[in-house]
């Protein structure tokens, strides 16, 4: 299978400057007072597009020379490295020229980080405190923090100090945790931020918007906030208070988009079916209480949720959901073939192959440049024209001219219209995507999920190895969650393949191939594929608690031996899972 290079034309948005990805990441948090086993649970789906390779690697500790810097190749942000950088594992992209995007992991001191969900700021605030072009971004954030902090609070304080000094290039929401504390942080504008220690008896679902409610900036034990958080909102004329305290989201957030509303609603309902939330809500509380116990399986179901058992269908695959066929378009550039997914069409300039990474630049007409963030939605149907929201404006690359057929004018819709340059031919299938039904909503488990992860942190585990990260490489719709403890020394070679086109030895690419096949007939293939994936996943779950208890015992006696042992155990689980994924891939390719 050849890679589907999805070409993303960037959009101007109130909360985005250098933004790259699709606004579809969804975060979740469950306090230990609500979980079945007393663990803290949090996680996120990382969404941008199909056929966008992800890896899973261990980064070794290093000694740094004086004056050494960590540089984001894309934004040109620089971080002066301390004498030592710590060991950690993470889930990087494979295109460092567009940003590292390490996204999630544990370090050797037991700090876990999950970053980020892209968020959007209102125009009034941005006029007062604009985003900074070469400021801190999602692409470098996890690398900066996990390599250089020993506690969760230190992680938040490090980010805060960087934003104070150098600013931020985008809005973001993220979680940093250790055995003792879990912090949620929102980066609100160029130099403003707010973070709070999360409570044990609440849960949260947070897609792409700000959600922090009332915080007491003077409560420095539980809140970390920028010095001008209130002043900037007052200057912008957006300040909202409650009992003398700032309501953060009400003061800083742009209007929430419909795709975030549908994911918020379905996520909250997955964790608490009796929760009083609806699609017609205009207020979106961050923290929710419940008298129910929330399980790991429920959080996995949340990340896989494609609106099952509701009256709605997933808006990212209308054709298959209504019994039609997925529409694909093929574009050839100077002898090279590029395939586009139904919602993302390939574009090429003369002699150049267009690759959509989560950070691909789209140049705007009339001298304006826009860039897309790793969390912006690309789920536009090929046959329908997507309207730009008040915070999103579609522009076409100034180096590319829309070509029209005789008597027709070619219009660009959010950068998803096939364009041809000299010598290029565009072939389209005759079938058209059906009109979007009224009951179509954007799901959490959308087709653009490149990986999903869930952290569990326990009170009975060592401080430096406080928990596990369950990783579903590729879309969890067709990928099993496998457990990885914070002290592993290595990962399966199939996780480390860095090619940006299909590779049979890659875990990600095998799953991506299964996803492509499933989407062609989702109504029939998803149930049977899901059953087989859950069977693979069960093997890891069945061994998990035994592995966890043995790790605790071994670590108390010899931490190094414990790390070597748990690495071997989890690599074997991964190899077994990969072998079965490859068998499934062969089975469905033959069909």
C-alpha positions as CSV (number, residue, x, y, z in Angstrom):
1,X,0.0,0.0,0.0
2,X,1.3,3.5,-0.8
3,X,1.1,6.3,1.6
4,X,-1.9,8.6,1.4
5,X,-0.3,12.0,1.5
6,X,-3.0,14.1,2.9
7,X,-2.4,17.7,1.8
8,X,-3.6,20.2,4.4
9,X,-4.1,23.8,3.5
10,X,-3.8,25.8,6.7
11,X,-6.5,28.0,8.2
12,X,-6.4,31.3,10.0
13,X,-7.9,30.8,13.4
14,X,-8.3,33.0,16.5
15,X,-6.3,30.6,18.6
16,X,-3.7,29.6,16.1
17,X,-0.5,31.0,14.7
18,X,2.0,28.4,13.7
19,X,-0.6,25.7,14.1
20,X,-0.1,22.5,12.3
21,X,-2.6,19.7,13.2
22,X,-6.3,18.8,13.0
23,X,-8.5,20.0,15.9
24,X,-9.6,16.6,16.9
25,X,-7.5,15.5,19.9
26,X,-9.5,14.6,22.9
27,X,-8.2,14.4,26.5
28,X,-9.6,12.6,29.5
29,X,-9.0,12.5,33.2
30,X,-10.4,10.3,36.0
31,X,-9.5,10.9,39.6
32,X,-8.4,8.0,41.7
33,X,-11.4,8.3,43.9
34,X,-13.6,7.2,40.9
35,X,-11.6,4.4,39.4
36,X,-12.0,0.7,39.9
37,X,-8.5,0.1,41.2
38,X,-7.7,3.4,42.8
39,X,-5.4,4.5,40.0
40,X,-5.3,8.0,38.5
41,X,-6.3,7.7,34.8
42,X,-5.7,10.2,32.1
43,X,-5.0,10.1,28.3
44,X,-5.6,11.5,24.9
45,X,-6.1,10.6,21.2
46,X,-3.5,12.2,18.9
47,X,-5.3,13.3,15.8
48,X,-4.2,14.7,12.5
49,X,-4.7,12.5,9.5
50,X,-4.5,9.0,8.2
51,X,-1.2,7.6,6.9
52,X,1.0,9.8,9.2
53,X,3.6,7.6,10.8
54,X,4.2,7.5,14.6
55,X,6.9,5.7,16.5
56,X,7.5,4.6,20.1
57,X,11.0,5.0,21.4
58,X,13.2,5.2,24.5
59,X,15.4,8.3,24.7
60,X,18.5,7.7,26.8
61,X,19.9,10.1,29.3
62,X,22.7,12.4,28.0
63,X,25.4,14.7,29.3
64,X,25.2,18.1,27.5
65,X,28.0,20.4,26.6
66,X,27.9,23.9,27.9
67,X,25.8,26.1,25.7
68,X,24.1,23.2,23.9
69,X,20.6,24.0,22.7
70,X,17.5,22.1,21.8
71,X,16.1,23.7,18.6
72,X,12.7,23.2,17.0
73,X,13.5,23.0,13.3
74,X,10.1,24.3,12.4
75,X,9.4,27.2,14.7
76,X,13.1,28.0,15.5
77,X,12.3,28.0,19.2
78,X,15.4,27.4,21.3
79,X,15.8,25.8,24.7
80,X,19.2,26.0,26.4
81,X,20.0,22.6,27.7
82,X,21.2,22.0,31.3
83,X,24.2,19.8,32.0
84,X,22.1,16.6,32.0
85,X,19.0,15.4,30.1
86,X,17.1,12.5,31.7
87,X,16.0,9.2,30.2
88,X,12.3,9.0,29.0
89,X,10.1,7.2,26.5
90,X,7.8,9.0,24.0
91,X,5.8,8.7,20.8
92,X,7.5,10.9,18.2
93,X,6.6,11.8,14.6
94,X,9.0,10.9,11.9
95,X,9.4,14.4,10.3
96,X,11.6,16.4,12.6
97,X,11.8,19.3,10.1
98,X,8.1,19.9,11.0
99,X,8.5,19.4,14.7
100,X,9.3,16.5,17.0
101,X,5.9,15.9,18.5
102,X,6.9,13.4,21.2
103,X,3.4,13.8,22.6
104,X,3.4,11.4,25.7
105,X,5.6,9.4,28.0
106,X,7.3,8.8,31.3
107,X,10.8,9.9,32.4
108,X,13.2,8.2,34.8
109,X,12.0,10.2,37.7
110,X,8.4,9.0,37.3
111,X,7.0,12.1,35.7
112,X,4.3,11.5,33.1
113,X,3.3,14.0,30.4
114,X,0.5,14.1,27.9
115,X,0.6,17.0,25.5
116,X,-1.5,18.5,23.9
117,X,-5.0,19.3,22.9
118,X,-4.8,22.4,20.7
119,X,-7.0,25.2,22.0
120,X,-8.3,28.5,20.6
121,X,-8.2,32.0,22.0
122,X,-10.7,34.8,21.4
123,X,-9.7,37.7,19.1
124,X,-10.0,40.3,21.8
125,X,-7.3,38.7,23.9
126,X,-5.0,38.0,21.0
127,X,-5.2,41.6,20.0
128,X,-3.7,42.4,23.5
129,X,-1.4,39.4,23.9
130,X,-0.7,37.9,20.5
131,X,0.9,34.5,19.9
132,X,4.7,34.5,19.4
133,X,5.9,33.1,16.1
134,X,9.0,31.3,17.5
135,X,7.5,30.7,20.9
136,X,6.9,27.4,22.7
137,X,4.7,24.9,20.7
138,X,3.3,21.4,21.0
139,X,6.0,20.1,18.7
140,X,8.9,20.6,21.2
141,X,7.0,20.8,24.5
142,X,7.2,17.1,25.7
143,X,10.9,16.9,24.8
144,X,11.6,20.0,26.9
145,X,9.7,18.8,29.9
146,X,10.3,15.0,30.2
147,X,14.1,15.4,29.7
148,X,14.5,18.0,32.4
149,X,12.1,17.8,35.4
150,X,11.8,15.5,38.5
151,X,8.3,16.3,39.5
152,X,5.0,17.3,37.9
153,X,5.0,20.7,39.6
154,X,8.5,21.3,38.2
155,X,7.2,20.5,34.7
156,X,4.4,23.1,35.0
157,X,6.8,25.7,36.4
158,X,9.3,25.0,33.6
159,X,6.7,25.6,31.0
160,X,5.5,28.7,32.8
161,X,9.0,30.2,33.0
162,X,9.5,29.6,29.2
163,X,6.2,31.2,28.3
164,X,7.0,34.2,30.6
165,X,10.4,34.6,28.8
166,X,9.8,33.5,25.2
167,X,6.0,33.3,24.8
168,X,3.9,30.6,23.2
169,X,3.1,30.1,19.5
170,X,-0.2,28.4,20.1
171,X,-2.9,27.6,22.6
172,X,-2.7,24.2,24.3
173,X,-4.1,22.0,27.0
174,X,-2.0,19.4,28.7
175,X,-1.5,17.1,31.7
176,X,1.7,16.5,33.7
177,X,1.6,14.1,36.6
178,X,3.7,12.1,39.1
179,X,2.9,9.7,41.9
180,X,1.7,12.5,44.1
181,X,0.0,15.1,41.9
182,X,-1.7,15.5,38.6
183,X,-1.7,19.0,37.0
184,X,-3.8,20.3,34.1
185,X,-2.5,23.3,32.3
186,X,-3.9,25.7,29.7
187,X,-1.7,27.9,27.6
188,X,-4.1,30.7,26.9
189,X,-2.3,33.3,24.7
190,X,1.2,34.6,23.9
191,X,2.2,34.9,27.5
192,X,-0.8,33.8,29.6
193,X,-1.4,30.5,31.2
194,X,-3.2,28.8,34.1
195,X,-2.7,25.4,35.7
196,X,-4.6,23.6,38.5
197,X,-4.0,20.5,40.6
198,X,-6.7,18.0,39.6
199,X,-9.0,16.6,42.3
200,X,-9.3,12.9,43.2
201,X,-13.1,12.7,43.1
202,X,-13.9,14.2,39.6
203,X,-13.5,13.3,35.9
204,X,-13.0,15.5,32.9
205,X,-13.3,15.2,29.1
206,X,-11.6,18.0,27.2
207,X,-11.5,18.3,23.4
208,X,-10.2,21.4,21.6
209,X,-11.2,24.3,23.7
210,X,-10.3,25.9,27.0
211,X,-12.3,24.5,30.0
212,X,-10.8,25.9,33.2
213,X,-13.5,27.5,35.3
214,X,-13.1,29.6,38.4
215,X,-9.6,29.5,39.9
216,X,-8.0,31.4,42.8
217,X,-4.7,32.8,41.5
218,X,-3.6,33.4,45.1
219,X,-3.9,29.6,46.0
220,X,-0.3,28.9,45.0
221,X,-0.5,25.4,46.5
222,X,-3.1,24.3,43.9
223,X,-2.9,26.9,41.1
224,X,0.0,28.2,39.0
225,X,-1.0,31.2,36.8
226,X,0.7,33.9,34.8
227,X,1.1,37.2,36.6
228,X,-1.0,39.2,34.2
229,X,-3.8,36.5,33.7
230,X,-6.5,38.9,35.0
231,X,-5.0,42.1,33.7
232,X,-4.8,40.9,30.1
233,X,-8.5,39.7,30.2
234,X,-9.5,43.1,31.7
235,X,-7.6,45.0,29.0
236,X,-9.2,42.9,26.3
237,X,-12.6,43.5,27.8
238,X,-13.3,39.8,28.2
239,X,-12.8,39.4,31.9
240,X,-15.4,37.2,33.6
241,X,-15.3,36.7,37.4
242,X,-17.2,34.7,40.0
243,X,-16.9,35.6,43.6
244,X,-13.9,37.8,42.9
245,X,-12.0,35.0,41.0
246,X,-11.4,34.7,37.3
247,X,-13.4,32.3,35.1
248,X,-10.6,31.3,32.8
249,X,-12.3,29.7,29.8
250,X,-15.1,32.4,29.8
251,X,-12.4,35.1,29.7
252,X,-10.1,33.6,27.1
253,X,-11.8,31.0,24.9
254,X,-13.0,31.4,21.4
255,X,-16.4,29.9,20.6
256,X,-16.2,26.1,20.8
257,X,-16.6,24.3,17.5
258,X,-19.3,21.7,16.8
259,X,-16.8,18.9,16.5
260,X,-15.6,19.6,20.0
261,X,-19.1,19.8,21.3
262,X,-19.9,16.3,19.9
263,X,-16.7,14.8,21.4
264,X,-17.3,16.4,24.7
265,X,-20.9,15.1,24.8
266,X,-20.1,11.6,23.7
267,X,-17.0,11.4,26.0
268,X,-18.9,12.5,29.2
269,X,-21.8,10.1,28.3
270,X,-19.4,7.2,27.9
271,X,-18.0,7.7,31.4
272,X,-21.3,8.5,33.0
273,X,-24.4,7.7,30.9
274,X,-26.6,9.6,33.4
275,X,-24.6,12.8,33.1
276,X,-26.8,15.8,32.4
277,X,-25.1,17.0,29.2
278,X,-26.6,17.4,25.7
279,X,-25.6,18.5,22.3
280,X,-27.6,21.7,22.8
281,X,-25.6,22.9,25.8
282,X,-23.9,26.3,25.7
283,X,-21.9,25.8,28.8
284,X,-19.3,23.0,29.2
285,X,-18.2,22.3,32.7
286,X,-14.6,21.0,33.0
287,X,-15.0,18.7,36.1
288,X,-17.8,16.3,36.6
289,X,-18.8,14.3,39.6
290,X,-20.5,10.8,39.6
291,X,-21.5,8.1,42.0
292,X,-20.4,5.5,39.5
293,X,-17.1,3.7,39.3
294,X,-15.1,4.4,36.1
295,X,-13.0,1.6,34.6
296,X,-10.0,1.4,32.3
297,X,-12.2,-0.3,29.7
298,X,-14.6,2.6,29.7
299,X,-11.7,5.0,29.0
300,X,-10.6,2.8,26.2
301,X,-14.1,2.7,24.8
302,X,-14.2,6.5,25.0
303,X,-11.1,6.8,22.8
304,X,-12.6,4.3,20.3
305,X,-16.0,5.9,20.4
306,X,-17.6,6.2,16.9
307,X,-21.0,7.1,18.3
308,X,-22.1,3.4,18.7
309,X,-25.4,2.9,20.5
310,X,-26.6,6.4,19.7
311,X,-28.9,7.9,17.0
312,X,-25.8,9.4,15.3
313,X,-23.3,8.3,12.7
314,X,-19.6,9.3,12.4
315,X,-19.2,12.4,10.1
316,X,-15.7,11.4,9.0
317,X,-17.0,8.4,7.0
318,X,-20.4,9.3,5.6
319,X,-20.2,7.0,2.5
320,X,-19.5,3.8,4.4
321,X,-21.9,4.7,7.2
322,X,-24.7,5.0,4.8
323,X,-23.8,2.0,2.7
324,X,-21.9,3.8,0.0
325,X,-18.3,3.6,-0.9
326,X,-15.4,5.8,0.3
327,X,-14.5,8.2,-2.5
328,X,-10.8,8.4,-3.2
329,X,-9.0,10.7,-5.6
330,X,-5.6,10.1,-7.2
331,X,-3.3,12.8,-8.3
332,X,0.0,12.3,-10.2
333,X,2.9,14.7,-9.9
334,X,5.7,14.3,-12.4
335,X,5.6,10.5,-12.3
336,X,4.9,10.2,-8.6
337,X,1.6,9.0,-7.4
338,X,-0.1,10.6,-4.4
339,X,-3.3,9.3,-2.9
340,X,-5.8,11.4,-1.0
341,X,-8.2,10.3,1.7
342,X,-11.9,11.1,1.2
343,X,-11.5,14.2,3.3
344,X,-8.0,15.3,2.4
345,X,-6.9,15.8,-1.1
346,X,-3.4,15.8,-2.4
347,X,-1.9,19.0,-3.8
348,X,1.4,19.4,-5.6
349,X,3.4,22.2,-7.0
350,X,5.7,21.9,-10.1
351,X,8.3,19.2,-9.5
352,X,7.6,18.9,-5.8
353,X,5.8,16.1,-3.9
354,X,3.4,17.5,-1.4
355,X,3.6,15.7,1.9
356,X,1.1,16.5,4.7
357,X,2.7,16.2,8.0
358,X,1.0,17.6,11.1
359,X,3.0,20.7,10.6
360,X,2.8,21.3,6.9
361,X,2.8,24.9,5.8
362,X,0.2,26.3,3.5
363,X,1.0,29.7,2.0
364,X,-1.8,32.1,1.9
365,X,-2.8,34.4,-1.0
366,X,-2.3,38.2,-0.8
367,X,0.9,37.8,1.3
368,X,-0.7,36.1,4.3
369,X,0.8,32.9,5.6
370,X,-1.2,30.4,7.6
371,X,-0.3,27.2,9.2
372,X,-2.2,24.2,10.4
373,X,-1.8,22.8,14.0
374,X,-1.7,19.1,15.0
375,X,-5.1,19.3,16.3
376,X,-7.2,21.0,13.6
377,X,-10.0,19.0,11.9
378,X,-9.6,17.9,8.3
379,X,-12.8,16.0,8.1
380,X,-14.3,17.9,5.2
381,X,-16.3,15.8,2.7
382,X,-15.1,16.0,-0.9
383,X,-18.3,16.9,-2.4
384,X,-19.4,19.6,0.0
385,X,-17.9,23.0,0.5
386,X,-16.8,23.6,4.1
387,X,-17.7,27.0,5.5
388,X,-15.1,28.7,7.6
389,X,-16.0,29.6,11.1
390,X,-15.4,33.1,12.5
391,X,-12.0,31.9,13.7
392,X,-11.0,29.9,10.6
393,X,-10.4,31.4,7.2
394,X,-9.5,29.2,4.2
395,X,-6.7,30.4,2.0
396,X,-4.9,29.1,-1.0
397,X,-1.1,28.9,-1.5
398,X,0.0,32.0,-3.2
399,X,2.3,29.9,-5.4
400,X,-0.6,27.8,-6.7
401,X,-3.5,28.9,-8.9
402,X,-6.8,27.3,-8.9
403,X,-7.4,25.7,-12.3
404,X,-10.8,25.5,-13.7
405,X,-12.4,23.5,-16.4
406,X,-13.9,25.3,-19.4
407,X,-16.5,27.8,-18.3
408,X,-16.1,26.8,-14.6
409,X,-14.1,28.5,-11.8
410,X,-12.2,26.3,-9.4
411,X,-12.9,27.3,-5.8
412,X,-10.8,26.2,-2.8
413,X,-12.6,24.9,0.3
414,X,-10.4,24.7,3.4
415,X,-7.5,23.6,1.3
416,X,-9.2,20.3,0.3
417,X,-9.7,20.7,-3.5
418,X,-7.6,18.7,-5.9
419,X,-5.3,21.1,-7.9
420,X,-3.1,20.3,-10.9
421,X,0.0,22.1,-12.1
422,X,1.4,21.9,-15.6
423,X,1.8,18.3,-16.8
424,X,-0.3,16.9,-14.0
425,X,-3.4,14.8,-14.4
426,X,-6.2,14.4,-11.9
427,X,-8.4,11.4,-11.9
428,X,-11.5,11.2,-9.8
429,X,-14.0,8.5,-9.2
430,X,-17.5,9.0,-10.6
431,X,-19.1,8.3,-7.2
432,X,-19.7,11.3,-5.0
433,X,-19.8,11.4,-1.3
434,X,-23.4,11.6,-0.1
435,X,-24.7,14.7,1.4
436,X,-23.9,15.0,5.1
437,X,-27.0,13.8,7.1
438,X,-28.3,15.8,10.0
439,X,-27.4,13.0,12.4
440,X,-23.7,13.0,11.4
441,X,-21.3,14.1,14.2
442,X,-17.6,14.1,14.6
443,X,-16.5,11.2,16.8
444,X,-13.7,10.9,19.4
445,X,-12.5,7.8,17.6
446,X,-12.1,9.5,14.3
447,X,-10.2,8.2,11.3
448,X,-7.5,10.8,11.8
449,X,-6.3,9.3,15.2
450,X,-2.6,8.4,14.7
451,X,-2.2,6.9,18.2
452,X,-4.0,6.8,21.5
453,X,-2.6,6.4,25.0
454,X,-3.9,6.0,28.5
455,X,-1.8,6.5,31.7
456,X,-2.5,4.8,35.0
457,X,-0.6,6.0,38.1
458,X,-0.8,3.9,41.4
459,X,-0.2,4.6,45.0
460,X,1.5,1.2,45.6
461,X,4.1,1.6,42.9
462,X,7.6,3.0,43.3
463,X,7.9,6.8,43.1
464,X,10.2,6.6,40.0
465,X,8.0,4.0,38.3
466,X,4.6,5.1,39.4
467,X,2.5,3.5,36.6
468,X,1.9,2.4,33.1
469,X,1.0,3.9,29.7
470,X,-1.4,1.8,27.6
471,X,-0.5,2.5,23.9
472,X,-2.7,1.8,20.8
473,X,-0.4,2.5,17.9
474,X,-2.4,3.9,15.0
475,X,-6.2,4.1,15.3
476,X,-7.5,2.3,18.4
477,X,-10.5,1.3,16.3
478,X,-8.3,-1.3,14.7
479,X,-5.3,-1.5,17.2
480,X,-4.9,-3.1,20.6
481,X,-3.9,-1.2,23.7
482,X,-0.6,-2.7,25.1
483,X,0.9,-1.8,28.6
484,X,4.3,-0.1,29.0
485,X,5.7,0.7,32.4
486,X,7.7,3.9,33.0
487,X,11.1,2.1,33.4
488,X,11.4,0.1,30.1
489,X,14.7,0.2,28.4
490,X,13.6,-0.4,24.8
491,X,10.7,-0.9,22.5
492,X,9.8,-3.4,19.7
493,X,11.6,-2.7,16.4
494,X,8.2,-2.6,14.7
495,X,7.6,0.6,16.7
496,X,10.8,2.2,15.5
497,X,10.3,2.2,11.7
498,X,10.6,5.8,10.5
499,X,9.5,5.5,6.9
500,X,6.9,8.0,5.7
501,X,5.2,5.5,3.4
502,X,3.9,2.0,3.9
503,X,6.5,-0.4,5.4
504,X,5.5,-4.1,6.1
505,X,7.8,-4.1,9.2
506,X,6.0,-1.2,10.9
507,X,3.4,-1.6,13.6
508,X,1.9,1.8,12.6
509,X,1.7,1.1,8.9
510,X,0.1,-2.3,9.4
511,X,-2.7,-0.7,11.6
512,X,-3.1,2.1,9.1
513,X,-3.6,-0.4,6.3
514,X,-6.3,-2.2,8.4
515,X,-8.0,1.2,9.1
516,X,-8.1,2.0,5.4
517,X,-9.7,-1.4,4.6
518,X,-12.2,-1.0,7.5
519,X,-13.3,2.5,6.3
520,X,-14.3,1.1,2.9
521,X,-17.1,-0.9,4.5
522,X,-17.3,0.3,8.1
523,X,-20.8,-0.9,8.8
524,X,-19.8,-4.6,8.1
525,X,-16.1,-4.7,8.8
526,X,-15.8,-2.7,12.0
527,X,-17.7,-5.1,14.3
528,X,-15.7,-8.2,13.2
529,X,-12.4,-6.3,13.2
530,X,-13.1,-4.9,16.7
531,X,-13.8,-8.4,18.0
532,X,-10.4,-9.6,16.7
533,X,-8.5,-6.6,18.0
534,X,-10.1,-6.9,21.5
535,X,-9.0,-10.6,21.6
536,X,-5.4,-9.5,20.9
537,X,-5.7,-6.8,23.6
538,X,-7.0,-9.3,26.1
539,X,-3.7,-11.2,26.2
540,X,-2.0,-8.1,27.6
541,X,-4.8,-7.3,30.0
542,X,-4.8,-10.9,31.4
543,X,-1.1,-10.7,32.2
544,X,-1.1,-7.1,33.3
545,X,-1.7,-7.3,37.1
546,X,0.6,-10.2,37.5
547,X,3.4,-8.2,35.7
548,X,2.6,-5.1,37.7
549,X,2.9,-6.9,41.1
550,X,6.1,-8.8,40.0
551,X,7.6,-5.5,38.9
552,X,6.9,-3.9,42.3
553,X,8.6,-6.8,44.1
554,X,11.6,-6.9,41.7
555,X,12.1,-3.2,41.8
556,X,12.4,-3.2,45.6
557,X,15.3,-5.7,45.3
558,X,17.1,-4.5,42.1
559,X,15.7,-1.6,40.0
560,X,18.0,-2.3,37.1
561,X,17.1,-6.0,36.9
562,X,13.4,-5.0,37.2
563,X,13.8,-2.7,34.2
564,X,15.4,-5.3,32.1
565,X,12.8,-7.9,33.0
566,X,9.8,-5.7,32.4
567,X,11.3,-4.6,29.0
568,X,11.5,-8.2,27.9
569,X,8.0,-9.0,29.1
570,X,6.4,-6.0,27.3
571,X,8.4,-6.5,24.1
572,X,7.2,-10.1,23.9
573,X,3.6,-8.9,24.4
574,X,4.2,-6.4,21.6
575,X,5.7,-9.0,19.3
576,X,2.8,-11.3,19.8
577,X,0.3,-8.5,19.1
578,X,2.2,-7.4,16.0
579,X,2.3,-10.9,14.6
580,X,-1.4,-11.2,15.0
581,X,-1.9,-7.7,13.4
582,X,0.1,-8.8,10.4
583,X,-2.0,-11.9,10.1
584,X,-5.2,-9.8,10.2
585,X,-3.7,-7.5,7.6
586,X,-2.9,-10.4,5.3
587,X,-6.4,-11.8,5.8
588,X,-8.2,-8.6,4.9
589,X,-5.9,-7.7,2.0
590,X,-6.7,-11.0,0.4
591,X,-10.4,-10.4,0.7
